[in-house]
């Protein structure tokens, strides 16, 4: 009997046409966006780690609130500076957007990264008043769904300001990742699989959560999104028709896109 290939199940690059071109495209767009927003607050420190910094992009008027985007990369790659362009939609809609970096595995455990994101959201919330909306992609989708758990490390006063979470192509059950080669770096064990999986924890009551996922994603990502909606009564699944794991985030650049409207509406 053929065993299930978990590495292939989570291999996005191997199933997207011209996947290698996307990181270069993202970086070029991010650099251009930062250069056109000289009023941005860049490299704001939120903790003692070398990567504990964030950027905040501000609208031209008093912000309606704070949006946050947490990047993906399987907790092992990228930083905030690759994704600046994704603030465009929120800024155009009158919101501030914060994008944090965080310590990457194996230098940090997933539990530590969760605590760092809570510290980053807290630091951004101290700079921007009003409601807080969280978004994150892939591993970042995991991290923002963890902020929506009752046992998240977010302080109560910050959690009370959260009015919506959108986990984009998020990872909500970490148990299957233990079967991948990546786990040599991620070091997910029984304890982490339970404590850091959103589906194994209770959600914050009354907080709307959306599991946003592309119809052309790997089946495992569709399953992960449906799993969260099945576990959390406050979560719905939204299938983005025709989108795959790398282009699904493009909607955050357009204030009128369904994805950006879901985040900010």
N, C-alpha and C positions, 0 to 999 in steps of 0.2 A: 504494500500500500504506500502510495506517495505521500510524504509528509508535507504539511502546509508550509509554504515559504514565507515566513514572517518578514524577512529582509525585503523581499519583493513587495509585500503588502504596504510597506512604508517607504518604498523607493519612488518618490515623486519625480525626480529628475529623469529616471529611466523610462518614464511613460509620458513625457511632455516633449513635443517637437521643439528642437533647437533650445533645449533647456539651458545649455551653457551660456547663452547670450543674455539671460535675464539678469544675473548679478551685475554685469557691466551696465546694462540699461538702467537698473535701479540706482546705481551709484551716480551715473551721469545726471539723472533727473534730480536726485537728492542734492547734489552739489549745486545745480542750477537754482533750485528752490531756495536753498540757504543764502546764496549770493544775492537773491532778489528780495530778501527779508532781513535787512540790516538791524531792525528793531528786535529781533528774536533774542531771547535769553538763552545763551549757549553754555553748555558744560556747567550747569548748576549742580553743585555737590549735594548728595543726599545721604552719604554714608562714607565709611573709611576706606572702602575698597578702591582699587585703581580704576575700575569701570563703574563706580557708583556715581554717575553723573547723568543729567538729563537736559534736554532742550525743550524750551517752551516757545511756541509760535503764537503771536498775538494778533487779533483783528485790529482794525483801525479805530474801533470804538471800545467802550467798556464791554468786556466779554459777557456773553449770556451765561457762561458756565465753563467748566473744564472738561475737555475730552482728553482721553489718554489712548495712545497706541503702543502696545508691547510687541516687539518683533519676535519672529520665530527663528528657525535654524536648529531645531531639535536640542535646544538649550546649549548648543556647542559652537554656534557660528553667528557671525554678523554683530553689528552694534547699531545704536540709534542713528548714526550718520548715513546709513544706507537707505533710510526710509523717510527722510524729511518731507519729501513731496507728498506723502500721504496726509499731511496736515492741511493740504490745500482746501479740501471740501469743508472741513470744520471752520477754518479761518474765514473762508468766504461766507459761511453761514453765521458769522459773528461769535464763534466760540474760540477760546484758546485751546491749543492742543499741546500736550506734553508727550515726549518720546524718550523713555529711559533706556540706557544700557544697563547691563547687569553682568556679574561675574559668570563666566562660562564653565561648563563641565569640561574636564574633571576637577578644575580648581574649586568649584563649588558644587555641592549636592543640589538636587532639585528642591529640597526643603529649604536650603539656604537661599536659593534664587527666589523662592516664593516670599521669603521674609524681605529680601531686597526690593522686590516690586512693591510690597506694602509700604516700605520706607519711601520709595520713589513717589508713589501716589500721594502719600502724606506730605512730602516736601512740596510737590506741585500744588496741592490743595491749600497750602499756606500762602502761596503766591497768587492764586486765582480763586475768587469767591464764587458762590453759586453752586448749582447742581453739578454732579460728577457723572460722566458717562465713560465707561471703560470698553476698549476694544483691543483685540490681540489676534495674531495670526499664527496658526499651527501651535508650536510650543508656547507662543504668546497667548493663544487662545486658551491653553491650559492655565496659564498664569492668571488671566483675568477671571476665568471661571472659579479659580481658587479664592480670589478676592470676594466672590459672591457666596462663599461657604460660611456657615455659622462660626466655624472654627478658624477663619482666616486671621492672619496676624494684623489686619487693619484695626486701628483704634475705633471705638464706638462713634466718636464725633465725625470721623471721616466716612465711616460706613453709612451713617444716617443721611449723608449728602448724596450717596449714590442713587441714581434714579434709572439706571439701565446698563446692561452689559451685553455686548455682542462678541461672541467667541467665533472667530472666522476660521473655518477648517481646524477646529480645536481638537486637542487630545485630552479626553476626559476620563479614560481608564488606562492607567499606566501598566497594568499587568501584562498585556501582550508584548510590550516593548522589552520585557525581560528575555524574550525569545529571539531578539535581534542581536546582530554583532555590535550595534551601537551601545548595548548595555555594558560592554567592557569599559566604556567611558562614562556612561550615565550612572551606573552602579545602583540600579533600582532593585531593592530587595523587598521582602514581604512587608516590612514596616512602611517603606516609602510608597509601595503600591497601594496600601490602604490609606495612609494619611494624606497623600498628595493626589489622589484620584477624586475629582469632583463627584463622580457618580457614587462614590462610597461615603460621601459626606452630605449633611443636610444643608439646603440652600438658605440664604437669608430670606425670611418670610416677606412676601410682597414685592420683591425686587424682580422686575421683568428681565428675563435672560433670553437671548436669541442664539441658537446654534446655526450659524450661517455657513453653508457649504455648497460647493460647486457640483453641478450634475456630472461633470466630466472628471471628478476627482477619483482617486483610487477608492475602491469599494470600502476599504477599512476606514477611511475618513468619513464617508457617508454613514457607516455603521456607528462610529464614535459619536457623531452628532445626534443621531437618532437615539442612541443610548442615553445621552444626557437628558433629552426631552422625555424619555420614558421614566427616568429616575426622579426628575424634578418637576413638580406640578406648575411651577412658574416659568418653565422653559418651553419655547416652541422651536421647531426646525424650519428654516427657510432655505429652499433649494434654489441656487442661482443658476439658471439654465445656461448651459454651454460653457460655463467657467471651469477652469482647472485650478490646481493648487497654486500656480504662480501668477495667474492673471486675475484671480478673484479679488485681490486687494485693490485693484484699479478703481473700484467704485468710491473709495475714500477720497479720491482726488476731485470728485464732482459733487457739489453740495446738493444737486438735484437727483443724484443716483438713488436707487432703492436702498443700497447699503448705507450710504451716508444719511439718508432720511431715517432709516431704522435706528441708527446710532444716536441721532440728535433729536428726533421727533418726540 
